[in-house]
Amino acid sequence: MKTQDQAQDINYITTPLTPETIAELRVGDAIRISGPVYTARDASAKRLAADLSSGQAPIDLEGQLIFYMGPTPAPPGHVIGAAGPTTSGRMDAYVPDMLSHGVMAFLGKGRRSAETRHVMQANSAVYLAAVGGVGALLSRHIGEATVAAYPDLGPEAIFRLVLDDFPAIVADDIYGGDLFEQEWPKWTSSPPAAS
C-alpha cells in the first residue's frame, strides 16, 4: 500500500509489497517504508540463493523487500545497533533467484549493474537507496529485530526487521529509470563508471 504526504512530497509504503505499489514508484521518489522486511549480506545472500535453488527456502519471500544490511549488536535498551545499508552491487549475482521467489524490492546503497537493473525491470521489482554512514540514525526507524535464518552467520544472518517510516529513495524503477544515471551529470563532468 502507498500513501503520499503532499506537503512533504513523501510516499509512504508498507510491506509486504504489491504490484500496484511498485507500479506507482518512480525514480527520485522520496519514500518512507513501514512493515516487515528481511536483511541479507554477502554470506546470507549466497546461502539463501543456494537454498532457493534447491527448494529449501528458510523464509517466504513473496512480496518482500530485502535490505542489504548487517546490524551491529544492540546496545542496552535498543532493539538493534547501527543499521546502515551495505553496498548492493556485491549481491547482484543473487538477485535472479530472489526475484523468482517473489522479492519485489531491494534496499541498499550504491549503483546496481546494468544486467541487474534489466532483470529487476523485467520482473517488476525496484531498487531503493538509503544513505550510508548514518546507521545509528537509521536504526531509530526499526521497531523489531529477530534472527529469521542462518544464526551461525552472526551479523550476516538473515534478520526480520519491522521498519517504521524508514527513509529511502527510489533509485531504479520498473520503467527503466536509474537515479544514478539521471543525476550523475549534475555532480560531475565524467560519466558514471560502467557496471
C-alpha positions in Angstrom: 0.0 0.0 0.0 1.2 3.5 -0.8 0.0 6.9 0.5 1.5 10.3 -0.1 2.1 13.3 2.1 1.5 16.1 -0.3 3.0 18.8 1.9 6.4 17.0 2.1 6.2 15.1 -1.2 7.0 11.8 0.6 5.5 8.5 -0.4 4.7 6.1 2.4 4.7 2.4 1.6 4.0 -0.7 3.7 5.3 -4.2 3.3 4.6 -6.8 2.1 4.6 -5.1 -1.2 2.1 -5.4 -4.0 2.5 -4.9 -7.8 0.2 -1.8 -7.5 2.5 -0.2 -5.0 5.6 -0.9 -7.1 4.0 0.4 -10.2 3.4 3.8 -8.6 7.1 4.3 -7.6 9.3 6.5 -9.8 13.0 7.2 -9.8 13.7 10.0 -7.4 10.6 9.5 -5.2 11.4 10.0 -1.5 9.7 7.2 0.4 9.2 6.0 4.0 8.9 2.2 4.5 6.9 0.6 7.3 6.4 -3.1 7.9 8.4 -6.3 8.0 11.5 -6.8 5.8 14.4 -9.2 5.6 18.1 -8.4 5.7 20.8 -10.1 3.6 24.6 -9.6 3.2 27.2 -11.4 1.3 27.2 -14.7 3.2 23.5 -14.9 3.8 22.6 -13.8 0.3 24.8 -16.5 -1.1 23.4 -19.2 1.2 19.8 -18.1 0.6 20.3 -18.2 -3.2 21.6 -21.8 -2.9 18.7 -22.8 -0.7 16.2 -21.2 -3.0 17.7 -23.2 -6.0 17.4 -26.4 -4.1 13.9 -25.7 -2.9 14.9 -25.2 0.8 13.8 -21.6 1.3 14.0 -20.8 5.0 11.7 -17.7 4.7 8.8 -16.8 2.5 9.9 -14.1 0.0 6.6 -13.3 -1.6 6.1 -9.5 -1.8 9.2 -9.0 0.3 11.8 -6.3 0.4 15.4 -7.4 1.0 17.5 -4.8 2.9 21.3 -5.3 2.3 22.5 -4.7 5.8 24.3 -6.4 8.7 23.5 -4.8 12.1 25.9 -4.2 14.9 24.9 -5.6 18.3 22.0 -3.9 20.1 23.1 -1.6 22.9 21.1 -1.8 26.2 17.6 -0.6 25.7 17.6 -0.8 21.9 16.3 -3.5 19.5 19.2 -3.2 17.2 22.6 -1.5 16.8 23.7 0.6 13.8 21.6 -0.5 10.8 23.1 1.2 7.7 22.9 -0.1 4.2 25.8 -2.0 2.6 26.9 -1.9 -1.0 24.3 -3.6 -3.0 26.3 -4.5 -6.1 28.1 -7.3 -4.2 24.8 -9.1 -4.1 23.9 -8.7 -7.8 24.6 -12.4 -8.5 21.8 -13.5 -6.2 19.1 -11.2 -7.4 17.5 -13.5 -10.1 17.0 -16.3 -7.5 15.3 -13.9 -5.1 13.1 -12.4 -7.8 12.0 -15.8 -8.9 10.7 -16.4 -5.4 8.7 -13.2 -5.1 11.0 -10.5 -3.9 9.7 -7.1 -5.2 12.3 -4.6 -3.8 15.9 -4.3 -2.7 17.2 -1.7 -0.3 20.9 -0.8 0.0 23.5 1.7 -1.2 25.4 2.3 -4.4 24.6 1.5 -8.0 23.4 -1.8 -9.4 24.9 -3.4 -12.5 23.2 -2.9 -15.9 22.3 -6.6 -16.0 20.8 -6.5 -12.5 18.7 -3.4 -13.4 17.4 -5.2 -16.5 16.5 -8.3 -14.5 14.7 -6.2 -11.9 12.8 -4.3 -14.5 11.8 -7.5 -16.3 10.5 -8.8 -13.0 8.7 -5.6 -12.0 11.0 -5.0 -9.0 12.5 -1.8 -7.7 15.8 -0.8 -6.1 15.7 1.6 -3.2 18.7 3.5 -1.8 19.4 4.6 1.7 22.0 6.9 3.0 25.2 5.2 4.0 27.2 6.2 7.1 24.2 7.0 9.3 23.4 3.5 10.6 22.8 4.8 14.1 20.2 7.2 12.9 18.5 4.7 10.6 18.2 2.2 13.5 15.7 4.6 15.1 13.3 3.5 12.3 13.5 -0.2 13.3 11.0 -1.3 15.9 11.8 -5.1 16.0 14.7 -7.2 15.0 14.9 -11.0 15.2 17.0 -13.6 13.5 15.0 -15.3 10.8 17.6 -17.7 9.3 21.2 -18.7 9.5 22.0 -17.7 13.1 25.5 -19.2 12.7 26.4 -16.2 10.4 26.2 -13.7 13.3 25.6 -10.2 11.9 25.3 -11.7 8.4 22.4 -13.8 9.4 19.0 -13.0 7.8 17.1 -10.8 10.2 13.4 -10.0 10.2 13.1 -6.3 10.9 9.9 -4.3 11.4 10.5 -0.8 9.9 8.7 2.4 11.0 8.9 5.2 8.4 12.4 4.1 7.3 13.7 6.8 4.8 14.8 5.8 1.3 14.7 7.0 -2.3 13.7 5.1 -5.4 17.0 4.5 -7.3 15.7 2.1 -10.1 12.0 1.8 -11.0 10.2 -0.7 -13.2 10.1 1.7 -16.1 13.9 1.7 -16.7 14.7 4.8 -14.8 18.0 4.9 -13.0 18.7 7.6 -10.4 22.5 7.3 -10.7 22.4 7.8 -14.5 19.9 10.6 -14.2 21.6 12.6 -11.5 25.3 12.0 -12.3 25.7 14.8 -14.8 24.6 17.3 -12.2 27.6 16.5 -10.0 30.4 15.6 -12.3 31.6 16.1 -15.9 32.6 12.4 -16.3 30.0 9.6 -16.9 29.2 7.1 -14.1 31.5 4.1 -14.0 30.4 1.2 -16.1 28.9 -1.6 -14.0 
